[in-house]
Amino acid sequence: MAFNAILSETANTDLEIIVEYYYELNKKIAKRYHTDIIGRIKKLRDFPQIGRIVPECEDIFYDKYREIIYEHFRIIYKIVDEAVVVVRIIDGRRLLDIDMVE
């Protein structure tokens, strides 16, 4: 059974910021990042458990938040009923504050 994949408003904004930033540097890279990130999110529809538990959230929320890594981006999501809800797409080089996902 395939899940729905939903981008939260915040995750959608994250993706727009990423693409806009890289578009200024290299249009091809920006397009590839957009295509590949969306592709990774689509894979979550069939394999929602594929991501690891977000280490920074493990003590407080245990398995509420999961993530998959693409390049240096962390695609953070949660499973809600029959849907995968992407809550953030952040640069993995940034320090993750739990408030960023809640």
Backbone as CSV, one residue per row, in Angstrom:
resi,resn,N_x,N_y,N_z,CA_x,CA_y,CA_z,C_x,C_y,C_z
1,MET,0.847,-1.186,0.000,0.000,0.000,0.000,0.888,1.243,0.000
2,ALA,0.666,2.124,-0.932,1.447,3.352,-1.024,0.865,4.424,-0.115
3,PHE,1.746,5.119,0.546,1.376,6.244,1.394,1.299,7.500,0.538
4,ASN,0.630,8.511,1.040,0.685,9.827,0.415,1.956,10.505,0.904
5,ALA,2.550,11.327,0.061,3.709,12.124,0.463,3.287,13.584,0.445
6,ILE,3.448,14.238,1.583,2.986,15.617,1.740,4.165,16.476,2.199
7,LEU,4.350,17.614,1.561,5.341,18.587,2.005,4.635,19.611,2.875
8,SER,5.117,19.783,4.082,4.551,20.837,4.928,4.894,22.184,4.298
9,GLU,4.223,23.198,4.738,4.501,24.544,4.230,5.957,24.916,4.491
10,THR,6.454,24.571,5.669,7.839,24.874,6.025,8.815,24.118,5.133
11,ALA,8.552,22.833,4.892,9.430,22.031,4.029,9.406,22.559,2.599
12,ASN,8.246,22.978,2.132,8.147,23.551,0.796,8.975,24.829,0.694
13,THR,8.904,25.652,1.733,9.711,26.876,1.772,11.194,26.536,1.809
14,ASP,11.563,25.517,2.607,12.960,25.076,2.660,13.455,24.710,1.265
15,LEU,12.646,23.937,0.538,13.035,23.503,-0.802,13.176,24.695,-1.743
16,GLU,12.256,25.629,-1.668,12.342,26.828,-2.508,13.619,27.608,-2.223
17,ILE,13.973,27.751,-0.962,15.182,28.493,-0.581,16.427,27.784,-1.113
18,ILE,16.456,26.472,-0.988,17.597,25.691,-1.485,17.756,25.887,-2.989
19,VAL,16.665,25.728,-3.710,16.718,25.842,-5.165,17.109,27.260,-5.583
20,GLU,16.537,28.263,-4.956,16.875,29.651,-5.298,18.346,29.949,-5.034
21,TYR,18.856,29.463,-3.911,20.266,29.698,-3.570,21.182,29.078,-4.627
22,TYR,20.950,27.814,-4.951,21.813,27.137,-5.919,21.584,27.609,-7.343
23,TYR,20.407,28.134,-7.636,20.123,28.664,-8.963,21.054,29.828,-9.279
24,GLU,21.334,30.638,-8.256,22.251,31.771,-8.432,23.673,31.295,-8.713
25,LEU,24.035,30.144,-8.173,25.389,29.614,-8.339,25.533,28.774,-9.599
26,ASN,24.530,27.910,-9.831,24.605,26.981,-10.954,23.200,26.431,-11.220
27,LYS,22.615,26.825,-12.325,21.237,26.439,-12.640,21.072,24.922,-12.757
28,LYS,22.075,24.246,-13.313,21.994,22.792,-13.460,21.952,22.096,-12.102
29,ILE,22.776,22.563,-11.188,22.809,21.983,-9.838,21.469,22.218,-9.150
30,ALA,20.926,23.426,-9.286,19.637,23.750,-8.658,18.544,22.815,-9.165
31,LYS,18.516,22.607,-10.452,17.495,21.721,-11.033,17.691,20.281,-10.558
32,ARG,18.949,19.831,-10.511,19.226,18.467,-10.060,18.827,18.286,-8.608
33,TYR,19.156,19.255,-7.755,18.773,19.156,-6.345,17.257,19.063,-6.206
34,HIS,16.545,19.912,-6.928,15.086,19.895,-6.849,14.535,18.539,-7.288
35,THR,14.971,18.084,-8.447,14.489,16.808,-8.990,14.823,15.643,-8.057
36,ASP,16.053,15.605,-7.572,16.487,14.491,-6.733,15.827,14.497,-5.355
37,ILE,15.654,15.668,-4.774,14.990,15.737,-3.461,13.534,15.287,-3.598
38,ILE,12.843,15.765,-4.622,11.459,15.333,-4.849,11.423,13.826,-5.109
39,GLY,12.389,13.321,-5.851,12.462,11.888,-6.111,12.636,11.073,-4.839
40,ARG,13.475,11.562,-3.925,13.669,10.860,-2.652,12.377,10.867,-1.827
41,ILE,11.680,11.987,-1.862,10.422,12.092,-1.121,9.384,11.126,-1.712
42,LYS,9.339,11.019,-3.017,8.393,10.101,-3.663,8.672,8.649,-3.270
43,LYS,9.950,8.293,-3.088,10.295,6.926,-2.668,9.715,6.603,-1.293
44,LEU,9.550,7.633,-0.476,8.997,7.420,0.863,7.559,6.907,0.804
45,ARG,6.862,7.148,-0.286,5.485,6.657,-0.415,5.432,5.135,-0.321
46,ASP,6.418,4.483,-0.907,6.453,3.015,-0.900,7.256,2.438,0.267
47,PHE,8.195,3.216,0.778,9.076,2.734,1.849,9.180,3.772,2.972
48,PRO,8.099,4.036,3.686,8.113,5.110,4.693,9.059,4.854,5.866
49,GLN,9.374,3.618,6.141,10.252,3.306,7.276,11.733,3.322,6.899
50,ILE,12.040,3.662,5.659,13.423,3.559,5.179,14.377,4.521,5.900
51,GLY,13.863,5.649,6.353,14.723,6.636,6.993,15.085,6.255,8.417
52,ARG,16.214,6.771,8.855,16.627,6.523,10.240,15.890,7.477,11.180
53,ILE,15.859,7.115,12.437,15.288,7.999,13.456,16.227,9.193,13.603
54,VAL,15.675,10.393,13.661,16.493,11.600,13.791,17.196,11.559,15.152
55,PRO,18.522,11.488,15.176,19.250,11.324,16.439,18.951,12.408,17.483
56,GLU,18.809,13.650,17.035,18.561,14.744,17.978,17.191,14.653,18.633
57,CYS,16.286,13.917,18.027,14.916,13.804,18.537,14.665,12.495,19.281
58,GLU,15.605,11.584,19.224,15.395,10.231,19.728,15.029,10.198,21.208
59,ASP,15.681,10.992,22.030,15.414,10.969,23.470,14.033,11.507,23.821
60,ILE,13.569,12.480,23.072,12.306,13.133,23.407,11.122,12.511,22.660
61,PHE,11.281,12.302,21.364,10.160,11.844,20.538,10.326,10.413,20.054
62,TYR,11.412,9.765,20.391,11.839,8.455,19.927,11.689,8.330,18.420
63,ASP,10.660,7.691,17.918,10.596,7.446,16.480,9.569,8.313,15.750
64,LYS,9.181,9.420,16.359,8.196,10.289,15.704,8.768,10.904,14.422
65,TYR,10.061,11.244,14.457,10.690,11.876,13.299,11.762,10.961,12.718
66,ARG,11.750,10.856,11.403,12.736,10.067,10.682,13.381,10.980,9.638
67,GLU,14.481,10.531,9.070,15.129,11.338,8.046,15.823,10.457,7.023
68,ILE,15.885,10.995,5.824,16.730,10.419,4.797,17.713,11.510,4.400
69,ILE,18.864,11.085,3.971,19.921,12.028,3.614,20.072,12.026,2.102
70,TYR,20.159,13.210,1.543,20.492,13.372,0.131,21.583,14.431,0.055
71,GLU,22.746,14.025,-0.522,23.905,14.918,-0.565,24.158,15.422,0.860
72,HIS,24.075,16.737,1.078,24.273,17.251,2.440,22.958,17.767,3.046
73,PHE,21.847,17.293,2.504,20.543,17.714,3.011,19.893,16.611,3.842
74,ARG,19.220,17.033,4.875,18.450,16.128,5.721,16.979,16.355,5.411
75,ILE,16.309,15.322,4.934,14.882,15.392,4.642,14.186,14.750,5.837
76,ILE,13.612,15.575,6.687,13.035,15.121,7.954,11.526,14.988,7.787
77,TYR,11.013,13.838,8.218,9.596,13.568,8.022,9.021,12.775,9.193
78,LYS,7.706,12.710,9.201,7.009,11.874,10.178,5.918,11.114,9.435
79,ILE,5.549,9.991,9.996,4.489,9.179,9.409,3.219,9.438,10.202
80,VAL,2.188,9.887,9.508,0.905,10.190,10.131,-0.171,9.420,9.381
81,ASP,-0.753,8.447,10.060,-1.763,7.589,9.440,-1.209,6.972,8.155
82,GLU,-1.781,7.319,7.017,-1.369,6.755,5.728,-0.552,7.764,4.920
83,ALA,0.108,8.692,5.613,0.856,9.737,4.915,2.252,9.911,5.495
84,VAL,3.151,10.287,4.620,4.491,10.702,5.013,4.492,12.220,4.890
85,VAL,4.702,12.903,6.014,4.679,14.362,6.022,6.109,14.863,6.197
86,VAL,6.637,15.491,5.164,7.981,16.062,5.242,7.857,17.383,5.988
87,VAL,8.576,17.484,7.117,8.453,18.675,7.947,9.571,19.684,7.702
88,ARG,10.759,19.202,7.324,11.877,20.115,7.047,12.800,19.488,6.020
89,ILE,13.463,20.333,5.273,14.567,19.939,4.401,15.684,20.917,4.733
90,ILE,16.675,20.440,5.455,17.701,21.359,5.943,19.099,20.899,5.537
91,ASP,20.005,21.838,5.536,21.405,21.548,5.267,21.949,20.758,6.453
92,GLY,22.499,19.600,6.184,23.019,18.749,7.237,24.217,19.322,7.954
93,ARG,24.801,20.373,7.415,25.938,21.015,8.077,25.488,21.975,9.163
94,ARG,24.187,22.250,9.198,23.615,23.105,10.260,23.354,22.269,11.498
95,LEU,23.464,22.881,12.625,23.099,22.232,13.877,21.586,22.172,13.946
96,LEU,21.039,20.997,14.209,19.584,20.844,14.269,19.093,21.119,15.677
97,ASP,18.194,22.076,15.778,17.525,22.383,17.045,16.161,21.689,16.975
98,ILE,15.770,21.009,18.039,14.513,20.279,18.055,13.340,21.198,17.710
99,ASP,13.423,22.459,18.087,12.351,23.411,17.775,12.167,23.584,16.266
100,MET,13.183,23.211,15.490,13.083,23.357,14.028,12.111,22.345,13.445
101,VAL,11.864,21.243,14.139,10.989,20.222,13.585,9.618,20.176,14.254
102,GLU,9.509,20.657,15.438,8.229,20.617,16.161,7.382,21.800,15.826
